[in-house]
Every structure is written in structure tokens, then in C-alpha cells.
């Protein structure tokens, strides 16, 4: 996944809260129809995963 404002992704002036990054990850997995995944992240990637987990509660 090419995270918001990283690599070749869009660089919007909004949407840089961790909750939004978690939602982006959720949208990405849904778009690929992924239901069983192993997520590994370092630094911001790990924070994105935790933000996703918080939204699933």
C-alpha cells in the first residue's frame, strides 16, 4: 500500500490523522477483498495498524 502523502500517492492537505490512515488501510484491504491478513509495520506503519485495530472495536 502506498500511504497517503508517501511515494506516488496523492498529497492532500487534509486527512493526516492516524484515524484516517487506519481508514485508508481498511479501504485498501476491502478493495482487494482481503479478510485474513498478517499486517506488519514499523514506525508510522505500526501506528496505522493500531489505528485500524481501534476502529474495528
Number of C-alpha atoms within 10 A of each C-alpha: 10 11 17 18 13 10 10 9 11 11 13 9 7 8 13 12 11 16 19 16 21 22 19 18 21 19 12 15 15 11 9 8 9 10 8 7 7 5 8 8 11 9 7 12 16 13 16 24 21 16 20 20 14 11 11 10 5
